[in-house]
Amino acid sequence: MIRQFEKLTPEEYHLLLQAPVLVSVLACCSPNEVNKAQKADAIKLAHFKTFTAKPLLLPYYHEVEKQFKHHFEEAIKKFHPLDADKKHALKDQLRKVDRTIGKLDREYGDLLRRSLENYSKHVKKADHSVFMDFIFPLPIHGLND
């Protein structure tokens, strides 16, 4: 067990291990499709985090990676197509994640929150094209942001 999670209930522990899956599903699903590039990137990132995360988070990402692909596939089945109701349910799960992180040691919780935010940003940008940067070097809302 991850030392910082010792005071959590089994449900809270499991929810925190699901957090990278949940942020990935929100980042790569739309009402019409699951972005394959973003999905592949989310799975790769789960593995990379086991040796690139901040040292304090390495045990967390080792645990996450063990079942990430399986949990990701389950979450896709549950939340796709990402209509308004499913998106609301997914965001509700993420609010629970945030509340659970609030129960952790402040330093660890802040580090975990930032890591999950970066995880989400990374997955969202997985389908981003360098060609797009060349043609539209300035951010244009809805087009290249």
C-alpha positions in Angstrom: 0.0 0.0 0.0 1.1 3.5 -0.7 2.1 5.1 2.6 0.3 8.3 2.1 -3.0 6.4 1.4 -3.0 4.4 4.7 -5.8 6.5 6.2 -8.1 6.2 3.2 -11.0 3.8 2.9 -10.5 1.0 0.3 -13.0 2.9 -1.9 -11.0 6.1 -1.7 -7.8 4.2 -2.4 -9.2 2.6 -5.5 -10.7 5.9 -6.7 -7.2 7.6 -6.5 -5.7 4.8 -8.5 -8.4 5.4 -11.1 -7.7 9.1 -11.2 -5.3 9.0 -14.2 -7.8 6.8 -16.1 -10.7 9.3 -15.4 -8.7 12.3 -16.5 -7.6 10.4 -19.6 -11.1 9.4 -20.5 -12.3 13.0 -20.1 -9.5 14.2 -22.3 -9.8 11.7 -25.2 -13.6 11.0 -25.4 -16.2 13.0 -27.3 -19.8 12.3 -28.0 -18.8 10.7 -31.3 -15.5 9.0 -30.8 -12.5 8.0 -28.7 -9.5 9.7 -30.0 -7.1 6.8 -30.7 -3.9 8.9 -30.6 -4.9 10.3 -27.2 -5.9 6.9 -25.9 -2.6 5.4 -26.9 -0.7 8.3 -25.4 -2.6 7.9 -22.1 -1.6 4.3 -21.9 2.0 5.1 -22.7 2.1 7.9 -20.2 0.9 5.6 -17.4 4.0 3.5 -18.0 6.4 6.5 -18.4 5.2 8.0 -15.2 6.5 5.0 -13.3 10.0 6.4 -13.8 9.5 10.1 -14.8 7.2 11.2 -12.0 8.4 13.2 -9.0 10.1 10.7 -6.6 7.3 11.0 -4.0 4.7 9.9 -6.7 6.7 7.0 -8.1 5.0 4.4 -5.8 1.6 5.8 -6.8 2.3 5.5 -10.5 3.7 2.0 -10.1 0.3 1.0 -8.7 -1.6 2.9 -11.3 0.3 1.3 -14.2 -0.5 -2.3 -13.0 -4.1 -2.1 -14.1 -4.2 1.1 -16.1 -5.0 -0.4 -19.5 -7.7 -2.7 -18.1 -9.3 0.1 -16.0 -9.1 2.5 -19.0 -11.0 0.0 -21.2 -13.6 -0.4 -18.5 -14.0 3.4 -18.2 -14.3 3.8 -21.9 -17.2 1.2 -21.9 -18.8 3.0 -19.1 -18.5 6.6 -20.3 -18.5 6.4 -24.1 -20.2 7.9 -26.0 -19.5 10.9 -23.7 -23.0 12.6 -23.8 -24.0 15.2 -21.3 -25.1 12.7 -18.6 -22.0 10.6 -18.8 -19.8 13.7 -18.9 -21.6 14.9 -15.7 -21.0 11.5 -14.1 -17.4 11.5 -15.0 -16.9 15.0 -13.7 -18.6 14.0 -10.5 -16.1 11.2 -10.1 -13.3 13.7 -10.6 -14.8 15.9 -7.9 -14.7 12.9 -5.6 -11.0 12.4 -6.6 -10.3 16.0 -5.6 -12.1 15.7 -2.3 -10.1 12.5 -1.6 -6.8 14.2 -2.5 -7.8 16.8 0.1 -7.6 14.1 2.8 -4.0 13.5 2.0 -0.9 15.2 3.4 -0.9 18.7 1.9 2.5 18.4 0.2 1.6 15.0 -1.3 -1.9 16.1 -2.3 -0.7 19.2 -4.0 1.9 17.2 -5.9 -0.6 14.6 -7.0 -3.1 17.3 -8.1 -0.5 19.0 -10.3 0.6 15.7 -11.7 -3.0 14.8 -12.7 -3.5 18.2 -14.3 -0.3 17.7 -16.3 -1.4 14.2 -17.2 -4.7 15.5 -18.6 -2.9 18.3 -20.5 -0.5 15.8 -22.0 -3.2 13.5 -23.2 -5.3 16.3 -24.7 -2.2 17.4 -26.7 -1.5 13.9 -28.0 -3.3 14.6 -31.2 -1.7 18.0 -31.6 0.2 18.6 -34.8 3.5 20.4 -35.2 2.1 21.5 -38.6 -0.7 23.2 -36.8 1.9 25.2 -34.8 3.6 26.3 -38.0 0.4 27.5 -39.7 -1.3 28.9 -36.5 1.6 29.9 -34.2 -0.8 31.9 -32.0 -3.5 30.2 -30.0 -6.9 30.4 -31.5 -9.7 29.4 -29.2 -11.4 26.2 -30.4 -8.9 25.6 -33.2 -5.5 25.0 -31.7 -5.9 25.3 -27.9 
